[in-house]
Amino acid sequence: MLTSSSTTVKSFPLKKRLSFLLKLVCFVSSVLIFCEFLIYYVVIFQCRWPEVKGGAHMGKKETSTSVLKAMILADTHLLGEIKGHWLDKLRREWQMERSFQTALWLLQPDIVFILGDVFDEGKWSSPQAWADDVRRFRKMFKYPVCTELVVVAGNHDIGFHYEMTTYKVNRFEKVFNFTSGELITRKGINFVLVNSVAMEGDGCAVCRTSEAKLAALSHRLNCSQQKPNHSNKRCSDVEKLPASEPILLQHYPLYRENDAECSGEDSAPPEEKNIPFKEKYDVLSQEASQKLLWWFHPRLILSGHTHSACEVLHVGKVPEISVPSFSWRNRNNPSFIMGSITPTDFSLQKCFLPYESRVFTIYCAAGALLVILILAHFQLLTPPFYFAQHLISKHKAV
């Protein structure tokens, strides 16, 4: 009888310890699940597709069929085998994968544009490393049949102009089905894809081919926008396109002196805004920029490369939006653009991803609370006076 009672008494502390351990496991698991999975739903759920100005005058059925929902992001910079540490690579790619997949599930865009620098080391990666980078990209940025993915080349994908080769351009085009000077028309909206790295203007082989395609496309678009009764022999044999003014998609921004006029929480840091941009490196040259504006008379230009947000007007009327980096490796507050676009109008809205500093704060707070709970469980959180008194009495006893 005494043995049975003694066993029961001993089992109580064991059950208490197991119960406390289970609570700790549940607490830690809950924090991990929230910070690594649920937080993306909480943050992106707050984003809404913007309404185009003419949307209020259109019926619901007409609006849903005529408005193209486009998601635009840039500079994912998937790390390579040379400069990419495995832990950094694992962390950043998980963040981007969860953000992208959550955005697709919640927002259901019709089309996604990635404005270059998909990879960080595409400019020098070996065939094997390139194949591994592509495999990881396809896993992270997989998309349903109802969504289309369009990717533009950046300098980290095919190299800066002096590193760019036909081989690198061809392998990028093979994977992403990208061609500079290609026109994509969706719901009567014209998008022009530009290989801005090839806009060097020095007559290199890739540059000549790219500019020739752009010039030919410019001619087709200009002929398509003329009035039906306008007689022009140069346009008589040209296949007509939708008359919508095009939207340019490219990696390099058009020429601007610096980011001094850029504003917003995701613009460049104050100490960097007045640093002059280098032509053909940070931005396109003035000549190439004027050429694109003259060729296409675009209604909107979307670019990346700077990793920071900026909105500028060219020739006083053409807006250009520089899209910030989608990677936490480049920013504490990554984001993407949500665009509601029609053949005659567009409306853009920015959707921020979870701030990495806030996730870090949650982990620190949870860690501090975990330490307090453990100390409290083992009764080590006694007031300082009694704790000191206990130490003194213990010393005297010795």
PyMOL commands that set and color helices and strands:
alter all, ss='L'
color gray80, all
select helices_A, chain A and resi 2-44+53-57+60-66+86-107+127-140+155-158+166-176+196-198+205-224+233-235+286-296+356-377+384-397
alter helices_A, ss='H'
color red, helices_A
select strands_A, chain A and resi 68-73+111-114+148-151+182-186+189-193+247-249+300-303+310-314+318-322+335-341+346-352
alter strands_A, ss='S'
color yellow, strands_A
deselect
rebuild
show_as cartoon
